Amino acid sequence: MKRLLSFILFGSAVLTIGLPASAQYGYRDPYPRDREGYGRNQQSVVDRVMADLNRAASGARLDGHERKHFDDVARNLQEFQFRASRGKFDTGKLDRAISGLDHLAKADRIRGRDRDMLFRDLNDLRQFRATRGGWR
């Protein structure tokens, strides 16, 4: 349990430090309509979904149930990314992340525009999984 908590805290710290740092490089529309050239590899797809998860969690009225889903999706994506960096495309971790993201995208405690963003991320992750990282 301690290890899981430290893993989640470390991931949150990286996102907390990384998001303000990226703000220094100008405005980026958080809800891009045109996905061409956006997220063409696993690193950028997973990173974008992680950033969108963080954004949605910060604006939601979360109870313990939804918080657990946010944490589970983030943990599964981080573990997928870690294994992918070692050359293994872990469909199990990706499937669990997709399942949790599907639950969050349908949750009524999430703001409407954040649900839309999570649905787009969900579709992108499904496409990413179907092409095994080939991304379109």
A tleap script that builds the chain and sets N, CA, C and O, in Angstrom:
source leaprc.protein.ff14SB
mol = sequence {
  NMET LYS ARG LEU LEU SER PHE ILE LEU PHE
  GLY SER ALA VAL LEU THR ILE GLY LEU PRO
  ALA SER ALA GLN TYR GLY TYR ARG ASP PRO
  TYR PRO ARG ASP ARG GLU GLY TYR GLY ARG
  ASN GLN GLN SER VAL VAL ASP ARG VAL MET
  ALA ASP LEU ASN ARG ALA ALA SER GLY ALA
  ARG LEU ASP GLY HIE GLU ARG LYS HIE PHE
  ASP ASP VAL ALA ARG ASN LEU GLN GLU PHE
  GLN PHE ARG ALA SER ARG GLY LYS PHE ASP
  THR GLY LYS LEU ASP ARG ALA ILE SER GLY
  LEU ASP HIE LEU ALA LYS ALA ASP ARG ILE
  ARG GLY ARG ASP ARG ASP MET LEU PHE ARG
  ASP LEU ASN ASP LEU ARG GLN PHE ARG ALA
  THR ARG GLY GLY TRP CARG
}
set mol.1.N position { 0.828 -1.189 0.000 }
set mol.1.CA position { 0.000 0.000 0.000 }
set mol.1.C position { 0.873 1.253 0.000 }
set mol.1.O position { 0.580 2.224 -0.698 }
set mol.2.N position { 1.961 1.221 0.802 }
set mol.2.CA position { 2.871 2.375 0.835 }
set mol.2.C position { 3.488 2.615 -0.531 }
set mol.2.O position { 3.635 3.754 -0.975 }
set mol.3.N position { 3.847 1.517 -1.191 }
set mol.3.CA position { 4.490 1.631 -2.497 }
set mol.3.C position { 3.521 2.239 -3.514 }
set mol.3.O position { 3.903 3.106 -4.299 }
set mol.4.N position { 2.271 1.781 -3.495 }
set mol.4.CA position { 1.256 2.315 -4.401 }
set mol.4.C position { 1.023 3.800 -4.133 }
set mol.4.O position { 0.950 4.601 -5.065 }
set mol.5.N position { 0.908 4.156 -2.869 }
set mol.5.CA position { 0.688 5.553 -2.507 }
set mol.5.C position { 1.859 6.430 -2.951 }
set mol.5.O position { 1.652 7.526 -3.473 }
set mol.6.N position { 3.082 5.951 -2.745 }
set mol.6.CA position { 4.233 6.753 -3.169 }
set mol.6.C position { 4.300 6.849 -4.693 }
set mol.6.O position { 4.724 7.872 -5.231 }
set mol.7.N position { 3.885 5.793 -5.389 }
set mol.7.CA position { 3.855 5.805 -6.849 }
set mol.7.C position { 2.857 6.852 -7.351 }
set mol.7.O position { 3.158 7.614 -8.270 }
set mol.8.N position { 1.681 6.883 -6.747 }
set mol.8.CA position { 0.650 7.843 -7.140 }
set mol.8.C position { 1.083 9.259 -6.793 }
set mol.8.O position { 0.887 10.183 -7.584 }
set mol.9.N position { 1.670 9.432 -5.615 }
set mol.9.CA position { 2.133 10.766 -5.218 }
set mol.9.C position { 3.240 11.268 -6.140 }
set mol.9.O position { 3.274 12.447 -6.492 }
set mol.10.N position { 4.143 10.373 -6.528 }
set mol.10.CA position { 5.212 10.765 -7.436 }
set mol.10.C position { 4.635 11.189 -8.791 }
set mol.10.O position { 5.049 12.201 -9.357 }
set mol.11.N position { 3.675 10.409 -9.308 }
set mol.11.CA position { 3.038 10.759 -10.581 }
set mol.11.C position { 2.308 12.087 -10.503 }
set mol.11.O position { 2.361 12.889 -11.436 }
set mol.12.N position { 1.625 12.318 -9.386 }
set mol.12.CA position { 0.927 13.595 -9.201 }
set mol.12.C position { 1.907 14.753 -9.130 }
set mol.12.O position { 1.653 15.827 -9.675 }
set mol.13.N position { 3.032 14.529 -8.453 }
set mol.13.CA position { 4.041 15.587 -8.348 }
set mol.13.C position { 4.611 15.925 -9.721 }
set mol.13.O position { 4.817 17.097 -10.036 }
set mol.14.N position { 4.865 14.916 -10.531 }
set mol.14.CA position { 5.394 15.153 -11.878 }
set mol.14.C position { 4.392 15.965 -12.700 }
set mol.14.O position { 4.773 16.905 -13.398 }
set mol.15.N position { 3.110 15.600 -12.614 }
set mol.15.CA position { 2.089 16.354 -13.336 }
set mol.15.C position { 1.954 17.767 -12.797 }
set mol.15.O position { 1.798 18.713 -13.569 }
set mol.16.N position { 2.014 17.920 -11.477 }
set mol.16.CA position { 1.880 19.237 -10.865 }
set mol.16.C position { 3.016 20.156 -11.284 }
set mol.16.O position { 2.797 21.344 -11.520 }
set mol.17.N position { 4.199 19.630 -11.377 }
set mol.17.CA position { 5.355 20.436 -11.777 }
set mol.17.C position { 5.354 20.647 -13.290 }
set mol.17.O position { 5.705 21.725 -13.769 }
set mol.18.N position { 4.962 19.621 -14.038 }
set mol.18.CA position { 5.023 19.692 -15.494 }
set mol.18.C position { 3.990 20.586 -16.126 }
set mol.18.O position { 4.282 21.254 -17.118 }
set mol.19.N position { 2.789 20.620 -15.583 }
set mol.19.CA position { 1.742 21.433 -16.198 }
set mol.19.C position { 2.051 22.925 -16.159 }
set mol.19.O position { 1.921 23.584 -17.191 }
set mol.20.N position { 2.461 23.499 -15.008 }
set mol.20.CA position { 2.812 24.927 -15.030 }
set mol.20.C position { 4.014 25.219 -15.926 }
set mol.20.O position { 4.085 26.276 -16.554 }
set mol.21.N position { 4.948 24.288 -15.982 }
set mol.21.CA position { 6.117 24.505 -16.836 }
set mol.21.C position { 5.713 24.569 -18.304 }
set mol.21.O position { 6.269 25.364 -19.062 }
set mol.22.N position { 4.749 23.740 -18.716 }
set mol.22.CA position { 4.318 23.771 -20.113 }
set mol.22.C position { 3.517 25.032 -20.422 }
set mol.22.O position { 3.417 25.424 -21.584 }
set mol.23.N position { 2.953 25.664 -19.420 }
set mol.23.CA position { 2.175 26.890 -19.632 }
set mol.23.C position { 3.067 28.045 -20.082 }
set mol.23.O position { 2.572 29.022 -20.644 }
set mol.24.N position { 4.352 27.945 -19.845 }
set mol.24.CA position { 5.267 29.003 -20.228 }
set mol.24.C position { 5.437 29.095 -21.745 }
set mol.24.O position { 5.928 30.103 -22.254 }
set mol.25.N position { 5.038 28.062 -22.456 }
set mol.25.CA position { 5.271 28.023 -23.893 }
set mol.25.C position { 4.058 28.450 -24.701 }
set mol.25.O position { 3.980 28.149 -25.892 }
set mol.26.N position { 3.121 29.135 -24.091 }
set mol.26.CA position { 1.975 29.661 -24.817 }
set mol.26.C position { 0.720 28.858 -24.595 }
set mol.26.O position { 0.723 27.816 -23.941 }
set mol.27.N position { -0.341 29.369 -25.154 }
set mol.27.CA position { -1.653 28.767 -24.974 }
set mol.27.C position { -1.812 27.550 -25.876 }
set mol.27.O position { -1.425 27.569 -27.044 }
set mol.28.N position { -2.380 26.509 -25.322 }
set mol.28.CA position { -2.734 25.326 -26.099 }
set mol.28.C position { -4.185 25.013 -25.798 }
set mol.28.O position { -4.563 24.856 -24.637 }
set mol.29.N position { -4.991 24.922 -26.827 }
set mol.29.CA position { -6.402 24.614 -26.656 }
set mol.29.C position { -6.536 23.254 -25.978 }
set mol.29.O position { -6.074 22.253 -26.526 }
set mol.30.N position { -7.161 23.192 -24.792 }
set mol.30.CA position { -7.271 21.906 -24.098 }
set mol.30.C position { -8.260 20.953 -24.761 }
set mol.30.O position { -8.291 19.769 -24.425 }
set mol.31.N position { -9.067 21.448 -25.696 }
set mol.31.CA position { -10.043 20.618 -26.374 }
set mol.31.C position { -9.880 20.741 -27.883 }
set mol.31.O position { -10.758 21.280 -28.556 }
set mol.32.N position { -8.766 20.248 -28.425 }
set mol.32.CA position { -8.547 20.419 -29.864 }
set mol.32.C position { -9.578 19.648 -30.675 }
set mol.32.O position { -9.935 18.515 -30.353 }
set mol.33.N position { -10.041 20.292 -31.728 }
set mol.33.CA position { -11.039 19.653 -32.581 }
set mol.33.C position { -10.373 18.822 -33.667 }
set mol.33.O position { -10.904 17.791 -34.078 }
set mol.34.N position { -9.243 19.255 -34.119 }
set mol.34.CA position { -8.534 18.557 -35.181 }
set mol.34.C position { -7.383 17.770 -34.570 }
set mol.34.O position { -6.444 18.359 -34.035 }
set mol.35.N position { -7.447 16.467 -34.643 }
set mol.35.CA position { -6.436 15.614 -34.008 }
set mol.35.C position { -5.290 15.273 -34.969 }
set mol.35.O position { -4.382 14.534 -34.589 }
set mol.36.N position { -5.310 15.784 -36.181 }
set mol.36.CA position { -4.237 15.466 -37.112 }
set mol.36.C position { -2.898 15.966 -36.572 }
set mol.36.O position { -2.769 17.124 -36.176 }
set mol.37.N position { -1.930 15.100 -36.563 }
set mol.37.CA position { -0.606 15.467 -36.089 }
set mol.37.C position { -0.525 15.599 -34.573 }
set mol.37.O position { 0.500 16.024 -34.039 }
set mol.38.N position { -1.578 15.245 -33.893 }
set mol.38.CA position { -1.633 15.424 -32.441 }
set mol.38.C position { -1.708 14.065 -31.785 }
set mol.38.O position { -2.731 13.386 -31.878 }
set mol.39.N position { -0.649 13.661 -31.127 }
set mol.39.CA position { -0.669 12.380 -30.442 }
set mol.39.C position { -0.385 11.214 -31.350 }
set mol.39.O position { -1.122 10.228 -31.340 }
set mol.40.N position { 0.656 11.303 -32.125 }
set mol.40.CA position { 0.938 10.245 -33.083 }
set mol.40.C position { 1.691 9.059 -32.492 }
set mol.40.O position { 1.822 8.038 -33.167 }
set mol.41.N position { 2.184 9.147 -31.278 }
set mol.41.CA position { 2.883 8.011 -30.708 }
set mol.41.C position { 2.394 7.753 -29.300 }
set mol.41.O position { 1.673 8.567 -28.722 }
set mol.42.N position { 2.790 6.617 -28.751 }
set mol.42.CA position { 2.254 6.221 -27.452 }
set mol.42.C position { 2.599 7.218 -26.364 }
set mol.42.O position { 1.769 7.465 -25.489 }
set mol.43.N position { 3.769 7.792 -26.382 }
set mol.43.CA position { 4.172 8.727 -25.343 }
set mol.43.C position { 3.220 9.919 -25.299 }
set mol.43.O position { 2.745 10.299 -24.229 }
set mol.44.N position { 2.943 10.510 -26.462 }
set mol.44.CA position { 2.099 11.693 -26.459 }
set mol.44.C position { 0.639 11.347 -26.188 }
set mol.44.O position { -0.058 12.138 -25.553 }
set mol.45.N position { 0.150 10.199 -26.644 }
set mol.45.CA position { -1.230 9.804 -26.379 }
set mol.45.C position { -1.420 9.597 -24.882 }
set mol.45.O position { -2.350 10.149 -24.292 }
set mol.46.N position { -0.560 8.819 -24.272 }
set mol.46.CA position { -0.676 8.523 -22.841 }
set mol.46.C position { -0.440 9.785 -22.023 }
set mol.46.O position { -1.150 10.027 -21.047 }
set mol.47.N position { 0.538 10.589 -22.401 }
set mol.47.CA position { 0.787 11.839 -21.669 }
set mol.47.C position { -0.413 12.776 -21.746 }
set mol.47.O position { -0.779 13.398 -20.749 }
set mol.48.N position { -1.023 12.880 -22.913 }
set mol.48.CA position { -2.184 13.753 -23.071 }
set mol.48.C position { -3.356 13.251 -22.236 }
set mol.48.O position { -4.042 14.044 -21.591 }
set mol.49.N position { -3.589 11.947 -22.243 }
set mol.49.CA position { -4.677 11.389 -21.438 }
set mol.49.C position { -4.415 11.630 -19.956 }
set mol.49.O position { -5.336 11.957 -19.206 }
set mol.50.N position { -3.160 11.470 -19.530 }
set mol.50.CA position { -2.810 11.721 -18.122 }
set mol.50.C position { -3.065 13.186 -17.762 }
set mol.50.O position { -3.613 13.476 -16.699 }
set mol.51.N position { -2.677 14.097 -18.634 }
set mol.51.CA position { -2.902 15.516 -18.371 }
set mol.51.C position { -4.398 15.833 -18.339 }
set mol.51.O position { -4.851 16.615 -17.503 }
set mol.52.N position { -5.162 15.226 -19.247 }
set mol.52.CA position { -6.608 15.442 -19.269 }
set mol.52.C position { -7.271 14.862 -18.021 }
set mol.52.O position { -8.208 15.450 -17.480 }
set mol.53.N position { -6.783 13.708 -17.565 }
set mol.53.CA position { -7.299 13.125 -16.317 }
set mol.53.C position { -7.067 14.070 -15.145 }
set mol.53.O position { -7.953 14.285 -14.318 }
set mol.54.N position { -5.882 14.620 -15.090 }
set mol.54.CA position { -5.535 15.551 -14.014 }
set mol.54.C position { -6.437 16.784 -14.077 }
set mol.54.O position { -6.919 17.256 -13.047 }
set mol.55.N position { -6.662 17.294 -15.264 }
set mol.55.CA position { -7.519 18.468 -15.445 }
set mol.55.C position { -8.957 18.157 -15.019 }
set mol.55.O position { -9.588 18.961 -14.333 }
set mol.56.N position { -9.471 17.004 -15.421 }
set mol.56.CA position { -10.843 16.626 -15.076 }
set mol.56.C position { -10.986 16.388 -13.571 }
set mol.56.O position { -12.000 16.757 -12.979 }
set mol.57.N position { -9.981 15.777 -12.957 }
set mol.57.CA position { -10.045 15.503 -11.513 }
set mol.57.C position { -10.018 16.791 -10.709 }
set mol.57.O position { -10.662 16.886 -9.664 }
set mol.58.N position { -9.283 17.777 -11.183 }
set mol.58.CA position { -9.178 19.028 -10.428 }
set mol.58.C position { -10.478 19.820 -10.457 }
set mol.58.O position { -10.713 20.636 -9.565 }
set mol.59.N position { -11.325 19.603 -11.454 }
set mol.59.CA position { -12.561 20.357 -11.548 }
set mol.59.C position { -13.802 19.580 -11.150 }
set mol.59.O position { -14.916 20.091 -11.264 }
set mol.60.N position { -13.625 18.350 -10.683 }
set mol.60.CA position { -14.783 17.505 -10.366 }
set mol.60.C position { -15.063 17.491 -8.866 }
set mol.60.O position { -14.181 17.738 -8.043 }
set mol.61.N position { -16.317 17.195 -8.542 }
set mol.61.CA position { -16.712 16.969 -7.149 }
set mol.61.C position { -16.606 15.470 -6.908 }
set mol.61.O position { -17.548 14.722 -7.172 }
set mol.62.N position { -15.473 15.044 -6.415 }
set mol.62.CA position { -15.197 13.610 -6.332 }
set mol.62.C position { -15.544 13.032 -4.979 }
set mol.62.O position { -15.284 13.636 -3.938 }
set mol.63.N position { -16.137 11.846 -5.012 }
set mol.63.CA position { -16.263 11.061 -3.802 }
set mol.63.C position { -15.182 9.979 -3.880 }
set mol.63.O position { -14.391 9.955 -4.822 }
set mol.64.N position { -15.153 9.107 -2.911 }
set mol.64.CA position { -14.123 8.067 -2.884 }
set mol.64.C position { -14.173 7.134 -4.077 }
set mol.64.O position { -13.136 6.664 -4.546 }
set mol.65.N position { -15.375 6.862 -4.570 }
set mol.65.CA position { -15.536 5.940 -5.690 }
set mol.65.C position { -14.887 6.489 -6.966 }
set mol.65.O position { -14.097 5.799 -7.611 }
set mol.66.N position { -15.225 7.736 -7.326 }
set mol.66.CA position { -14.629 8.324 -8.524 }
set mol.66.C position { -13.132 8.561 -8.348 }
set mol.66.O position { -12.363 8.371 -9.290 }
set mol.67.N position { -12.712 8.972 -7.162 }
set mol.67.CA position { -11.286 9.186 -6.902 }
set mol.67.C position { -10.518 7.892 -7.155 }
set mol.67.O position { -9.426 7.916 -7.722 }
set mol.68.N position { -11.087 6.764 -6.734 }
set mol.68.CA position { -10.435 5.475 -6.957 }
set mol.68.C position { -10.300 5.198 -8.457 }
set mol.68.O position { -9.269 4.695 -8.904 }
set mol.69.N position { -11.327 5.522 -9.227 }
set mol.69.CA position { -11.240 5.307 -10.671 }
set mol.69.C position { -10.170 6.202 -11.299 }
set mol.69.O position { -9.413 5.741 -12.153 }
set mol.70.N position { -10.096 7.468 -10.894 }
set mol.70.CA position { -9.036 8.347 -11.404 }
set mol.70.C position { -7.667 7.761 -11.080 }
set mol.70.O position { -6.792 7.698 -11.944 }
set mol.71.N position { -7.484 7.335 -9.835 }
set mol.71.CA position { -6.193 6.774 -9.416 }
set mol.71.C position { -5.867 5.487 -10.176 }
set mol.71.O position { -4.724 5.277 -10.582 }
set mol.72.N position { -6.873 4.628 -10.368 }
set mol.72.CA position { -6.642 3.368 -11.079 }
set mol.72.C position { -6.265 3.607 -12.541 }
set mol.72.O position { -5.349 2.971 -13.062 }
set mol.73.N position { -6.973 4.525 -13.198 }
set mol.73.CA position { -6.667 4.820 -14.606 }
set mol.73.C position { -5.246 5.380 -14.712 }
set mol.73.O position { -4.471 4.958 -15.570 }
set mol.74.N position { -4.911 6.327 -13.839 }
set mol.74.CA position { -3.571 6.924 -13.872 }
set mol.74.C position { -2.499 5.866 -13.619 }
set mol.74.O position { -1.479 5.837 -14.307 }
set mol.75.N position { -2.729 4.998 -12.632 }
set mol.75.CA position { -1.741 3.961 -12.311 }
set mol.75.C position { -1.571 3.002 -13.489 }
set mol.75.O position { -0.447 2.660 -13.855 }
set mol.76.N position { -2.687 2.567 -14.084 }
set mol.76.CA position { -2.591 1.641 -15.217 }
set mol.76.C position { -1.888 2.275 -16.413 }
set mol.76.O position { -1.106 1.610 -17.093 }
set mol.77.N position { -2.156 3.546 -16.676 }
set mol.77.CA position { -1.473 4.223 -17.789 }
set mol.77.C position { 0.017 4.388 -17.502 }
set mol.77.O position { 0.841 4.222 -18.402 }
set mol.78.N position { 0.368 4.711 -16.268 }
set mol.78.CA position { 1.781 4.849 -15.913 }
set mol.78.C position { 2.499 3.508 -16.047 }
set mol.78.O position { 3.618 3.443 -16.556 }
set mol.79.N position { 1.850 2.445 -15.589 }
set mol.79.CA position { 2.468 1.120 -15.706 }
set mol.79.C position { 2.562 0.689 -17.167 }
set mol.79.O position { 3.552 0.079 -17.571 }
set mol.80.N position { 1.531 1.005 -17.967 }
set mol.80.CA position { 1.587 0.702 -19.398 }
set mol.80.C position { 2.767 1.432 -20.036 }
set mol.80.O position { 3.543 0.846 -20.791 }
set mol.81.N position { 2.888 2.716 -19.719 }
set mol.81.CA position { 3.953 3.527 -20.292 }
set mol.81.C position { 5.331 3.006 -19.879 }
set mol.81.O position { 6.258 2.968 -20.688 }
set mol.82.N position { 5.454 2.608 -18.620 }
set mol.82.CA position { 6.722 2.071 -18.132 }
set mol.82.C position { 7.088 0.798 -18.891 }
set mol.82.O position { 8.226 0.634 -19.329 }
set mol.83.N position { 6.119 -0.098 -19.042 }
set mol.83.CA position { 6.388 -1.356 -19.753 }
set mol.83.C position { 6.637 -1.113 -21.236 }
set mol.83.O position { 7.451 -1.800 -21.853 }
set mol.84.N position { 5.940 -0.143 -21.805 }
set mol.84.CA position { 6.154 0.178 -23.220 }
set mol.84.C position { 7.561 0.721 -23.445 }
set mol.84.O position { 8.169 0.472 -24.485 }
set mol.85.N position { 8.069 1.457 -22.475 }
set mol.85.CA position { 9.437 1.972 -22.605 }
set mol.85.C position { 10.462 0.844 -22.593 }
set mol.85.O position { 11.597 1.022 -23.033 }
set mol.86.N position { 10.063 -0.295 -22.097 }
set mol.86.CA position { 10.921 -1.483 -22.078 }
set mol.86.C position { 10.595 -2.445 -23.228 }
set mol.86.O position { 11.112 -3.562 -23.275 }
set mol.87.N position { 9.729 -2.000 -24.158 }
set mol.87.CA position { 9.448 -2.781 -25.346 }
set mol.87.C position { 8.246 -3.710 -25.257 }
set mol.87.O position { 8.025 -4.502 -26.172 }
set mol.88.N position { 7.463 -3.639 -24.184 }
set mol.88.CA position { 6.283 -4.517 -24.048 }
set mol.88.C position { 5.006 -3.700 -24.172 }
set mol.88.O position { 4.788 -2.766 -23.400 }
set mol.89.N position { 4.169 -4.042 -25.132 }
set mol.89.CA position { 2.862 -3.399 -25.302 }
set mol.89.C position { 1.882 -4.183 -24.437 }
set mol.89.O position { 1.367 -5.215 -24.866 }
set mol.90.N position { 1.620 -3.704 -23.226 }
set mol.90.CA position { 0.812 -4.404 -22.227 }
set mol.90.C position { -0.669 -4.090 -22.434 }
set mol.90.O position { -1.182 -3.095 -21.922 }
set mol.91.N position { -1.345 -4.953 -23.192 }
set mol.91.CA position { -2.759 -4.706 -23.481 }
set mol.91.C position { -3.624 -4.823 -22.232 }
set mol.91.O position { -4.676 -4.187 -22.155 }
set mol.92.N position { -3.206 -5.618 -21.258 }
set mol.92.CA position { -3.978 -5.756 -20.025 }
set mol.92.C position { -4.078 -4.436 -19.278 }
set mol.92.O position { -5.169 -4.033 -18.873 }
set mol.93.N position { -2.950 -3.759 -19.092 }
set mol.93.CA position { -2.951 -2.458 -18.404 }
set mol.93.C position { -3.737 -1.431 -19.211 }
set mol.93.O position { -4.484 -0.630 -18.649 }
set mol.94.N position { -3.567 -1.461 -20.515 }
set mol.94.CA position { -4.276 -0.517 -21.373 }
set mol.94.C position { -5.787 -0.781 -21.339 }
set mol.94.O position { -6.580 0.160 -21.303 }
set mol.95.N position { -6.182 -2.050 -21.350 }
set mol.95.CA position { -7.605 -2.390 -21.261 }
set mol.95.C position { -8.211 -1.929 -19.937 }
set mol.95.O position { -9.331 -1.419 -19.916 }
set mol.96.N position { -7.478 -2.103 -18.828 }
set mol.96.CA position { -7.981 -1.654 -17.526 }
set mol.96.C position { -8.095 -0.129 -17.486 }
set mol.96.O position { -9.039 0.411 -16.909 }
set mol.97.N position { -7.143 0.553 -18.094 }
set mol.97.CA position { -7.222 2.017 -18.157 }
set mol.97.C position { -8.420 2.455 -18.998 }
set mol.97.O position { -9.124 3.395 -18.630 }
set mol.98.N position { -8.651 1.789 -20.109 }
set mol.98.CA position { -9.787 2.118 -20.976 }
set mol.98.C position { -11.098 1.876 -20.236 }
set mol.98.O position { -12.015 2.693 -20.320 }
set mol.99.N position { -11.192 0.779 -19.524 }
set mol.99.CA position { -12.407 0.464 -18.771 }
set mol.99.C position { -12.689 1.524 -17.700 }
set mol.99.O position { -13.823 1.978 -17.552 }
set mol.100.N position { -11.656 1.911 -16.962 }
set mol.100.CA position { -11.826 2.942 -15.939 }
set mol.100.C position { -12.166 4.295 -16.542 }
set mol.100.O position { -12.982 5.038 -15.997 }
set mol.101.N position { -11.544 4.612 -17.659 }
set mol.101.CA position { -11.821 5.878 -18.339 }
set mol.101.C position { -13.256 5.900 -18.870 }
set mol.101.O position { -13.906 6.946 -18.863 }
set mol.102.N position { -13.741 4.762 -19.325 }
set mol.102.CA position { -15.124 4.665 -19.771 }
set mol.102.C position { -16.076 4.979 -18.612 }
set mol.102.O position { -17.054 5.705 -18.788 }
set mol.103.N position { -15.791 4.438 -17.446 }
set mol.103.CA position { -16.607 4.718 -16.261 }
set mol.103.C position { -16.585 6.213 -15.934 }
set mol.103.O position { -17.629 6.808 -15.666 }
set mol.104.N position { -15.396 6.819 -15.957 }
set mol.104.CA position { -15.276 8.239 -15.625 }
set mol.104.C position { -15.979 9.127 -16.638 }
set mol.104.O position { -16.575 10.140 -16.273 }
set mol.105.N position { -15.910 8.753 -17.909 }
set mol.105.CA position { -16.544 9.567 -18.950 }
set mol.105.C position { -18.066 9.566 -18.818 }
set mol.105.O position { -18.739 10.458 -19.333 }
set mol.106.N position { -18.600 8.571 -18.133 }
set mol.106.CA position { -20.045 8.483 -17.925 }
set mol.106.C position { -20.474 8.983 -16.550 }
set mol.106.O position { -21.670 9.027 -16.261 }
set mol.107.N position { -19.524 9.361 -15.696 }
set mol.107.CA position { -19.837 9.755 -14.320 }
set mol.107.C position { -20.504 11.125 -14.289 }
set mol.107.O position { -20.067 12.049 -14.975 }
set mol.108.N position { -21.551 11.252 -13.501 }
set mol.108.CA position { -22.276 12.521 -13.430 }
set mol.108.C position { -21.578 13.554 -12.543 }
set mol.108.O position { -21.969 14.722 -12.544 }
set mol.109.N position { -20.575 13.158 -11.804 }
set mol.109.CA position { -19.846 14.103 -10.954 }
set mol.109.C position { -18.760 14.860 -11.725 }
set mol.109.O position { -18.123 15.764 -11.186 }
set mol.110.N position { -18.559 14.487 -12.972 }
set mol.110.CA position { -17.559 15.134 -13.826 }
set mol.110.C position { -18.278 16.195 -14.658 }
set mol.110.O position { -19.375 15.961 -15.163 }
set mol.111.N position { -17.643 17.376 -14.796 }
set mol.111.CA position { -18.240 18.451 -15.598 }
set mol.111.C position { -18.438 17.994 -17.041 }
set mol.111.O position { -17.686 17.163 -17.550 }
set mol.112.N position { -19.451 18.544 -17.683 }
set mol.112.CA position { -19.802 18.157 -19.045 }
set mol.112.C position { -18.663 18.258 -20.032 }
set mol.112.O position { -18.413 17.320 -20.789 }
set mol.113.N position { -17.962 19.393 -20.036 }
set mol.113.CA position { -16.873 19.540 -21.018 }
set mol.113.C position { -15.718 18.594 -20.704 }
set mol.113.O position { -15.006 18.152 -21.607 }
set mol.114.N position { -15.534 18.281 -19.408 }
set mol.114.CA position { -14.491 17.315 -19.055 }
set mol.114.C position { -14.903 15.901 -19.467 }
set mol.114.O position { -14.056 15.109 -19.881 }
set mol.115.N position { -16.193 15.577 -19.359 }
set mol.115.CA position { -16.669 14.278 -19.841 }
set mol.115.C position { -16.447 14.160 -21.343 }
set mol.115.O position { -16.033 13.107 -21.828 }
set mol.116.N position { -16.720 15.240 -22.090 }
set mol.116.CA position { -16.478 15.228 -23.531 }
set mol.116.C position { -15.004 14.971 -23.836 }
set mol.116.O position { -14.666 14.189 -24.724 }
set mol.117.N position { -14.139 15.640 -23.087 }
set mol.117.CA position { -12.699 15.470 -23.262 }
set mol.117.C position { -12.303 14.024 -22.963 }
set mol.117.O position { -11.510 13.436 -23.699 }
set mol.118.N position { -12.851 13.443 -21.882 }
set mol.118.CA position { -12.526 12.064 -21.522 }
set mol.118.C position { -13.068 11.080 -22.559 }
set mol.118.O position { -12.433 10.059 -22.822 }
set mol.119.N position { -14.236 11.371 -23.154 }
set mol.119.CA position { -14.755 10.519 -24.228 }
set mol.119.C position { -13.819 10.552 -25.439 }
set mol.119.O position { -13.562 9.515 -26.051 }
set mol.120.N position { -13.309 11.733 -25.786 }
set mol.120.CA position { -12.349 11.812 -26.901 }
set mol.120.C position { -11.091 11.017 -26.571 }
set mol.120.O position { -10.565 10.294 -27.417 }
set mol.121.N position { -10.610 11.157 -25.332 }
set mol.121.CA position { -9.432 10.391 -24.922 }
set mol.121.C position { -9.718 8.892 -24.962 }
set mol.121.O position { -8.867 8.102 -25.372 }
set mol.122.N position { -10.903 8.511 -24.539 }
set mol.122.CA position { -11.298 7.106 -24.551 }
set mol.122.C position { -11.271 6.557 -25.974 }
set mol.122.O position { -10.749 5.469 -26.217 }
set mol.123.N position { -11.832 7.312 -26.907 }
set mol.123.CA position { -11.811 6.872 -28.312 }
set mol.123.C position { -10.389 6.802 -28.850 }
set mol.123.O position { -10.049 5.882 -29.594 }
set mol.124.N position { -9.555 7.771 -28.477 }
set mol.124.CA position { -8.160 7.755 -28.926 }
set mol.124.C position { -7.411 6.546 -28.357 }
set mol.124.O position { -6.627 5.915 -29.066 }
set mol.125.N position { -7.647 6.222 -27.089 }
set mol.125.CA position { -6.986 5.057 -26.494 }
set mol.125.C position { -7.476 3.760 -27.143 }
set mol.125.O position { -6.691 2.835 -27.350 }
set mol.126.N position { -8.760 3.692 -27.461 }
set mol.126.CA position { -9.276 2.502 -28.143 }
set mol.126.C position { -8.645 2.349 -29.522 }
set mol.126.O position { -8.276 1.245 -29.920 }
set mol.127.N position { -8.520 3.453 -30.248 }
set mol.127.CA position { -7.870 3.429 -31.556 }
set mol.127.C position { -6.394 3.044 -31.413 }
set mol.127.O position { -5.863 2.253 -32.192 }
set mol.128.N position { -5.759 3.614 -30.415 }
set mol.128.CA position { -4.356 3.328 -30.139 }
set mol.128.C position { -4.163 1.839 -29.851 }
set mol.128.O position { -3.208 1.227 -30.327 }
set mol.129.N position { -5.083 1.260 -29.063 }
set mol.129.CA position { -4.985 -0.158 -28.734 }
set mol.129.C position { -5.250 -1.015 -29.965 }
set mol.129.O position { -4.556 -2.006 -30.193 }
set mol.130.N position { -6.250 -0.641 -30.760 }
set mol.130.CA position { -6.601 -1.423 -31.946 }
set mol.130.C position { -5.450 -1.483 -32.947 }
set mol.130.O position { -5.280 -2.484 -33.644 }
set mol.131.N position { -4.666 -0.419 -33.016 }
set mol.131.CA position { -3.529 -0.390 -33.946 }
set mol.131.C position { -2.226 -0.804 -33.270 }
set mol.131.O position { -1.157 -0.770 -33.881 }
set mol.132.N position { -2.330 -1.198 -31.989 }
set mol.132.CA position { -1.168 -1.591 -31.181 }
set mol.132.C position { -0.078 -0.525 -31.210 }
set mol.132.O position { 1.109 -0.820 -31.353 }
set mol.133.N position { -0.514 0.703 -31.073 }
set mol.133.CA position { 0.430 1.801 -31.002 }
set mol.133.C position { 0.726 2.445 -32.332 }
set mol.133.O position { 1.466 3.426 -32.389 }
set mol.134.N position { 0.167 1.919 -33.403 }
set mol.134.CA position { 0.419 2.485 -34.732 }
set mol.134.C position { -0.245 3.823 -34.923 }
set mol.134.O position { 0.221 4.642 -35.716 }
set mol.135.N position { -1.310 4.055 -34.220 }
set mol.135.CA position { -2.041 5.333 -34.215 }
set mol.135.C position { -2.409 5.782 -35.605 }
set mol.135.O position { -1.730 6.612 -36.210 }
set mol.136.N position { -3.482 5.229 -36.100 }
set mol.136.CA position { -4.113 5.528 -37.399 }
set mol.136.C position { -3.330 5.002 -38.518 }
set mol.136.O position { -3.719 5.165 -39.675 }
savepdb mol mol.pdb
quit
